[in-house]
Amino acid sequence: MSEIKKAVLAYSGGLDTSVILKWLQDTYECEVVTFTADIGQGEELEPARAKALKMGIRPENIYIDDLREEFVRDFVFPMFRAHTLYEGEYLLGTSIARPLIAKRQIEIARETGADAVSHGATGKGNDQVRFELGYYSLAPGIRIIAPWREWDLLSREKLLAYAEKSGIPIEMKHRAGGSPYSMDANLLHISYEGRHLEDPSAEAEESMWRWTVSPEAAPDEAEYVDIVFEHGDIVAINGAKMTPAAVLAELNRMGGRHGVGRLDLVENRYVGMKSRGCYETPGGTIMLRAHRAIESITLDREVAHLKDDLMPRYASMIYNGYWWAPERIALQALIDHTQQHVNGWVRIKLYKGNVTVVGRASSSDSLFDPNIATFEDDRGAYDQKDAAGFIKLNALRLRIASRLRNK
């Protein structure tokens, strides 16, 4: 008899987590609580409730929570204040969702008196690390069940055979020849892995993409978008105030229509392997470009450069699962401090896959002084003779080294 009496499972209702649910019941003989997070994946979630009920889960042990606003407000927006990119390209759409799911899972474990949590991440992937570092950060004594590290169902065929034997409904996409893409979706992005994408030389099928049209098929007329920032976060689009989740949803719609936000990437996984994935992040791509634009006129030069120096470190913390670690929290405090004066508006032009900044202004916090920057007569605002001394002082060490080498 297992020591675990009750476990909270991160449950999507798909094949993998449905098999895990039954496997937990069979292997651990424990009561299972299912938790399904709505973070904007765009799928109907009520079927997950029906599947859980069919597998014997009591109604009070089925949690389907709408976390969209919390996801964007408390996770996506703070990440974008840092202008975060992993390895120079990836907007961390999967990575940033995991700490929120882990947080809510631990909350449910406390509410229901569960002594364990479980997830469906494989032993090859990053998500096992992200989930479990989150669990341990928030509940140091929690028991973790990671089925992919325990069972022998390590192939699609074995999963399907177990599901059929256990009476778990199998959708036609799993019965059909060839595996479907491994996909992850939320309000920030949708990702694709597997199938012929495992060959990094193969171009992604056009039919794979779901959120964006190809740039070639995008409208022939550009669309202009006015974006308003307060303290580094977007609060309004084209004059309409919006909640964080609504902001991202609207930018996704606009960007997708214009073919913005596709990415084909080979990334370095935390576990040591290289992995190829394709991503659609239309709204995030627009947000990133607009945020850089408003910072360009409101941030001090050295503060902006410091942020750029720290950003790769911050991105790695999120990618590697350290959202709840003290170093990420400390760095976030610094980043948020820099955003106090990041206020104003940015005008973006969307056209055939491109996001172009065509205007920006801040009535309260702009450091751009047209009287100094002008190429016309600045009426003494800037004394160009001052540059000579500045250049000589900065050249002093270069001149000394040159004399030494040329002796």
C-alpha positions as CSV (number, residue, x, y, z in Angstrom):
1,M,0.0,0.0,0.0
2,S,1.4,3.4,-1.0
3,E,2.3,6.0,1.7
4,I,0.7,8.6,-0.6
5,K,-3.0,9.0,0.1
6,K,-3.9,11.9,-2.2
7,A,-2.1,13.4,-5.2
8,V,-2.9,16.6,-7.3
9,L,-2.3,15.9,-11.0
10,A,-1.7,18.7,-13.6
11,Y,-4.3,17.3,-16.0
12,S,-5.2,18.4,-19.5
13,G,-7.5,15.6,-20.4
14,G,-5.3,14.5,-23.3
15,L,-3.9,11.0,-23.8
16,D,-0.8,11.4,-21.7
17,T,-2.4,12.8,-18.6
18,S,-5.4,10.5,-18.9
19,V,-3.1,7.6,-18.8
20,I,-1.2,9.1,-15.9
21,L,-4.5,9.5,-14.0
22,K,-5.3,5.8,-14.3
23,W,-1.7,4.8,-13.7
24,L,-1.7,6.8,-10.4
25,Q,-4.9,5.0,-9.4
26,D,-3.4,1.6,-10.3
27,T,0.1,2.1,-9.0
28,Y,-0.3,4.3,-5.9
29,E,-3.9,3.3,-5.1
30,C,-4.3,7.0,-4.0
31,E,-7.1,9.5,-4.4
32,V,-6.5,11.8,-7.3
33,V,-7.4,15.5,-7.6
34,T,-7.2,16.8,-11.2
35,F,-6.2,20.4,-11.9
36,T,-6.7,22.0,-15.3
37,A,-5.4,25.5,-15.8
38,D,-7.0,27.8,-18.3
39,I,-4.1,30.1,-19.4
40,G,-5.5,30.9,-22.7
41,Q,-4.7,27.7,-24.7
42,G,-7.9,28.3,-26.7
43,E,-9.4,24.9,-26.1
44,E,-12.6,23.8,-24.5
45,L,-11.7,22.7,-21.0
46,E,-15.0,21.2,-19.9
47,P,-14.3,17.8,-21.7
48,A,-11.4,17.4,-19.2
49,R,-14.1,17.5,-16.4
50,A,-16.2,14.9,-18.2
51,K,-13.2,12.6,-18.7
52,A,-12.1,12.9,-15.1
53,L,-15.6,12.1,-13.9
54,K,-15.7,9.1,-16.2
55,M,-12.5,7.9,-14.6
56,G,-13.9,8.0,-11.1
57,I,-12.8,11.4,-9.9
58,R,-15.2,13.0,-7.4
59,P,-16.7,16.3,-8.6
60,E,-15.2,18.2,-5.6
61,N,-11.7,16.9,-6.7
62,I,-11.9,18.4,-10.2
63,Y,-10.4,21.9,-10.5
64,I,-10.6,23.9,-13.7
65,D,-9.3,27.4,-13.0
66,D,-9.3,30.5,-15.2
67,L,-5.8,31.9,-14.7
68,R,-5.5,34.1,-17.8
69,E,-5.4,37.4,-16.1
70,E,-3.0,36.3,-13.4
71,F,-0.8,34.7,-16.0
72,V,-0.4,37.8,-18.0
73,R,-0.4,40.3,-15.1
74,D,1.9,38.5,-12.7
75,F,4.1,36.4,-15.0
76,V,4.2,37.6,-18.7
77,F,4.2,41.4,-18.0
78,P,7.0,41.2,-15.4
79,M,9.1,39.1,-17.8
80,F,8.6,41.6,-20.7
81,R,9.6,44.5,-18.4
82,A,13.1,42.8,-18.6
83,H,12.8,42.6,-22.4
84,T,13.5,38.9,-22.0
85,L,14.8,36.7,-24.8
86,Y,16.4,33.2,-24.3
87,E,19.4,32.7,-26.6
88,G,18.6,35.9,-28.4
89,E,15.3,34.6,-30.0
90,Y,12.9,32.6,-27.8
91,L,10.2,34.6,-25.9
92,L,9.8,31.8,-23.3
93,G,6.2,31.1,-23.9
94,T,6.2,27.6,-22.4
95,S,8.7,28.4,-19.6
96,I,6.8,31.3,-18.1
97,A,3.6,29.3,-17.7
98,R,5.1,26.6,-15.5
99,P,5.7,28.6,-12.3
100,L,2.0,29.6,-12.3
101,I,0.8,26.1,-12.8
102,A,3.1,24.9,-10.1
103,K,1.9,27.6,-7.7
104,R,-1.8,26.8,-8.2
105,Q,-1.1,23.1,-7.9
106,I,0.6,23.5,-4.5
107,E,-2.3,25.8,-3.4
108,I,-4.8,23.0,-4.3
109,A,-2.7,20.4,-2.6
110,R,-3.0,22.5,0.6
111,E,-6.7,23.1,0.1
112,T,-7.4,19.4,-0.3
113,G,-4.9,17.9,2.1
114,A,-3.0,16.2,-0.6
115,D,0.5,14.9,0.2
116,A,1.8,14.7,-3.4
117,V,1.7,16.4,-6.8
118,S,2.2,14.9,-10.2
119,H,2.9,16.2,-13.7
120,G,3.2,14.7,-17.2
121,A,6.6,16.1,-18.2
122,T,9.0,13.6,-19.7
123,G,12.5,12.8,-18.3
124,K,14.0,14.4,-21.4
125,G,12.4,17.8,-21.2
126,N,12.8,21.1,-19.4
127,D,9.3,21.1,-17.9
128,Q,10.1,18.4,-15.3
129,V,12.7,20.8,-13.9
130,R,10.5,23.9,-14.0
131,F,7.5,22.2,-12.3
132,E,9.6,20.5,-9.6
133,L,11.7,23.5,-8.8
134,G,8.5,25.4,-8.4
135,Y,7.0,22.7,-6.2
136,Y,10.0,22.5,-3.9
137,S,10.3,26.3,-3.7
138,L,6.7,26.7,-2.5
139,A,6.3,23.4,-0.5
140,P,9.7,22.0,0.5
141,G,8.3,18.8,1.9
142,I,5.9,17.9,-0.9
143,R,6.1,14.4,-2.6
144,I,6.5,14.5,-6.4
145,I,5.4,11.7,-8.7
146,A,6.9,12.0,-12.2
147,P,5.4,9.0,-14.1
148,W,7.7,9.3,-17.1
149,R,10.7,8.6,-14.8
150,E,9.0,5.7,-13.1
151,W,6.9,3.7,-15.6
152,D,7.9,1.6,-18.6
153,L,5.3,3.3,-21.0
154,L,8.1,5.0,-22.9
155,S,6.6,4.8,-26.4
156,R,3.4,6.0,-28.1
157,E,2.5,2.4,-28.8
158,K,2.7,1.4,-25.1
159,L,0.7,4.4,-24.1
160,L,-2.0,3.6,-26.6
161,A,-2.1,-0.1,-25.5
162,Y,-2.4,0.9,-21.8
163,A,-5.2,3.4,-22.6
164,E,-7.1,0.7,-24.6
165,K,-6.7,-1.9,-21.8
166,S,-7.8,0.6,-19.2
167,G,-10.9,1.9,-21.2
168,I,-9.5,5.3,-21.7
169,P,-11.0,7.0,-24.9
170,I,-8.5,7.4,-27.7
171,E,-9.0,10.2,-30.1
172,M,-8.7,9.6,-33.8
173,K,-5.6,11.8,-34.1
174,H,-3.8,9.3,-31.8
175,R,-5.1,6.2,-33.7
176,A,-4.1,7.6,-37.1
177,G,-0.7,6.8,-38.6
178,G,2.1,9.1,-37.4
179,S,2.3,11.0,-34.2
180,P,0.7,14.4,-33.9
181,Y,2.9,17.4,-33.1
182,S,3.8,17.8,-29.4
183,M,2.1,21.2,-28.8
184,D,1.9,23.6,-25.9
185,A,-0.4,26.7,-26.0
186,N,-1.3,29.6,-23.8
187,L,-2.1,33.3,-24.3
188,L,1.6,34.1,-25.0
189,H,2.4,31.4,-27.6
190,I,1.9,28.1,-29.2
191,S,4.8,25.7,-29.7
192,Y,5.3,22.7,-32.0
193,E,7.8,19.8,-31.6
194,G,8.2,16.3,-33.0
195,R,7.3,14.7,-36.3
196,H,9.5,15.9,-39.1
197,L,10.6,18.9,-37.0
198,E,13.1,16.5,-35.4
199,D,15.1,17.0,-38.6
200,P,16.4,20.5,-38.2
201,S,17.0,20.8,-42.0
202,A,13.3,20.3,-42.8
203,E,11.1,23.3,-43.3
204,A,7.9,23.4,-41.2
205,E,4.7,22.5,-43.0
206,E,2.5,25.6,-43.7
207,S,-0.5,23.7,-42.5
208,M,1.1,23.3,-39.0
209,W,0.8,27.0,-38.1
210,R,-2.5,27.9,-36.3
211,W,-2.3,31.5,-35.1
212,T,-0.5,33.3,-37.9
213,V,-0.9,33.5,-41.7
214,S,2.3,33.3,-43.7
215,P,3.8,36.7,-44.4
216,E,3.1,36.1,-48.1
217,A,-0.6,35.6,-47.4
218,A,-0.8,38.7,-45.1
219,P,-2.8,41.7,-46.2
220,D,-1.2,44.0,-48.7
221,E,-2.1,47.1,-46.6
222,A,-0.2,47.9,-43.4
223,E,-2.0,48.3,-40.0
224,Y,-1.0,51.0,-37.5
225,V,-1.4,50.3,-33.8
226,D,-1.1,52.8,-30.9
227,I,0.1,51.2,-27.7
228,V,0.1,53.0,-24.3
229,F,2.5,52.0,-21.5
230,E,2.3,52.7,-17.8
231,H,5.3,51.6,-15.6
232,G,6.5,49.4,-18.4
233,D,3.1,47.5,-18.9
234,I,0.7,48.0,-21.8
235,V,-2.6,49.4,-20.6
236,A,-4.4,50.5,-23.8
237,I,-4.4,49.8,-27.5
238,N,-5.8,52.2,-30.0
239,G,-7.4,54.3,-27.3
240,A,-9.2,51.4,-25.6
241,K,-8.1,50.5,-22.0
242,M,-7.7,46.8,-21.6
243,T,-6.9,44.2,-18.9
244,P,-3.6,42.4,-19.3
245,A,-5.1,39.3,-20.8
246,A,-7.2,41.3,-23.2
247,V,-4.1,43.2,-24.3
248,L,-2.2,40.1,-25.2
249,A,-5.3,38.5,-26.9
250,E,-5.8,41.6,-29.0
251,L,-2.1,41.8,-30.0
252,N,-2.2,38.1,-30.9
253,R,-5.1,38.7,-33.2
254,M,-3.5,41.7,-34.9
255,G,-0.1,40.1,-35.2
256,G,-1.5,36.8,-36.4
257,R,-3.4,38.5,-39.2
258,H,-0.2,40.1,-40.5
259,G,2.1,37.0,-40.2
260,V,4.0,38.3,-37.2
261,G,5.7,36.1,-34.6
262,R,6.8,32.9,-36.3
263,L,10.1,31.4,-35.0
264,D,12.0,28.2,-36.0
265,L,14.6,27.5,-33.3
266,V,17.1,25.0,-32.2
267,E,17.5,25.6,-28.5
268,N,19.8,24.3,-25.8
269,R,17.7,22.4,-23.3
270,Y,18.5,22.4,-19.6
271,V,19.0,18.7,-19.6
272,G,21.9,19.0,-22.1
273,M,20.5,18.2,-25.5
274,K,19.7,20.4,-28.4
275,S,16.0,20.5,-29.4
276,R,14.2,22.0,-32.5
277,G,10.9,23.7,-32.0
278,C,8.7,26.1,-33.9
279,Y,6.8,28.9,-32.1
280,E,4.1,31.4,-32.8
281,T,4.2,34.5,-30.5
282,P,2.5,37.3,-32.4
283,G,1.4,39.4,-29.5
284,G,4.6,38.9,-27.6
285,T,6.7,39.9,-30.6
286,I,4.7,43.2,-30.8
287,M,5.0,43.8,-27.1
288,L,8.7,43.3,-27.1
289,R,9.3,45.7,-30.0
290,A,7.0,48.4,-28.5
291,H,8.5,48.0,-25.0
292,R,12.0,48.6,-26.4
293,A,10.7,51.7,-28.2
294,I,9.2,53.3,-25.1
295,E,12.3,52.5,-23.1
296,S,14.5,54.2,-25.7
297,I,13.2,57.6,-24.8
298,T,12.5,57.1,-21.1
299,L,15.4,55.1,-19.7
300,D,18.8,56.5,-18.8
301,R,21.5,55.2,-21.1
302,E,23.5,53.3,-18.4
303,V,20.3,51.9,-16.8
304,A,19.2,50.6,-20.3
305,H,22.6,49.0,-20.9
306,L,22.6,47.4,-17.4
307,K,19.3,45.9,-18.2
308,D,20.7,44.5,-21.5
309,D,23.6,43.0,-19.6
310,L,21.4,41.3,-17.0
311,M,18.7,40.2,-19.5
312,P,20.4,36.9,-20.6
313,R,20.9,35.9,-17.0
314,Y,17.3,36.7,-16.2
315,A,16.1,34.7,-19.3
316,S,18.2,31.7,-18.2
317,M,16.6,31.8,-14.8
318,I,13.1,31.6,-16.3
319,Y,14.1,29.0,-18.9
320,N,15.7,26.8,-16.3
321,G,12.9,27.0,-13.8
322,Y,14.1,29.5,-11.2
323,W,11.1,31.8,-11.2
324,W,10.7,31.4,-7.4
325,A,14.4,31.6,-6.6
326,P,15.8,34.5,-4.6
327,E,18.1,35.7,-7.3
328,R,15.2,36.0,-9.8
329,I,13.0,37.8,-7.2
330,A,15.9,40.2,-6.4
331,L,16.6,40.9,-10.1
332,Q,12.8,41.5,-10.7
333,A,12.9,44.2,-8.0
334,L,15.7,46.0,-9.8
335,I,13.9,45.6,-13.2
336,D,10.6,46.9,-11.8
337,H,12.4,49.9,-10.2
338,T,13.7,50.8,-13.7
339,Q,10.1,50.8,-15.1
340,Q,8.8,53.6,-12.8
341,H,9.3,56.1,-15.6
342,V,8.6,53.9,-18.6
343,N,5.4,55.7,-19.5
344,G,4.1,56.9,-22.8
345,W,2.9,55.7,-26.2
346,V,4.4,53.8,-29.2
347,R,3.0,53.6,-32.7
348,I,3.7,50.3,-34.5
349,K,3.2,49.4,-38.2
350,L,2.4,45.8,-39.0
351,Y,3.1,44.6,-42.5
352,K,3.7,41.1,-43.9
353,G,5.6,39.6,-40.9
354,N,7.3,42.8,-39.9
355,V,6.8,44.9,-36.7
356,T,8.1,48.5,-37.3
357,V,8.2,51.3,-34.8
358,V,7.1,54.5,-36.5
359,G,6.7,56.8,-33.5
360,R,7.0,57.1,-29.7
361,A,6.5,59.8,-27.1
362,S,6.2,60.4,-23.4
363,S,4.7,63.6,-22.1
364,S,5.9,62.9,-18.5
365,D,9.2,61.0,-18.7
366,S,10.9,61.6,-22.1
367,L,14.7,62.1,-21.8
368,F,14.9,63.0,-25.5
369,D,15.7,66.7,-25.8
370,P,15.1,68.0,-29.3
371,N,17.0,71.2,-28.5
372,I,20.2,69.2,-27.9
373,A,19.7,66.5,-30.5
374,T,18.9,68.8,-33.4
375,F,21.2,69.1,-36.5
376,E,20.1,72.7,-36.8
377,D,21.3,75.6,-34.7
378,D,20.9,74.5,-31.1
379,R,21.4,78.1,-29.8
380,G,24.2,77.0,-27.4
381,A,22.4,74.0,-25.8
382,Y,25.4,71.8,-26.6
383,D,29.0,73.0,-26.9
384,Q,30.6,70.9,-29.5
385,K,34.1,71.9,-28.3
386,D,33.5,69.9,-25.1
387,A,33.8,66.7,-27.2
388,A,37.6,67.2,-27.7
389,G,38.5,66.9,-24.1
390,F,36.1,63.9,-23.7
391,I,37.8,62.1,-26.6
392,K,41.3,62.8,-25.4
393,L,40.6,61.5,-21.9
394,N,39.1,58.3,-23.3
395,A,42.0,57.9,-25.8
396,L,44.7,58.3,-23.1
397,R,45.1,54.6,-22.3
398,L,45.1,53.8,-26.0
399,R,47.8,56.3,-26.7
400,I,50.0,55.0,-23.8
401,A,49.6,51.4,-25.0
402,S,50.4,52.4,-28.6
403,R,53.6,54.2,-27.6
404,L,54.7,51.2,-25.6
405,R,54.1,48.8,-28.5
406,N,55.9,51.1,-31.0
407,K,59.1,51.7,-29.1
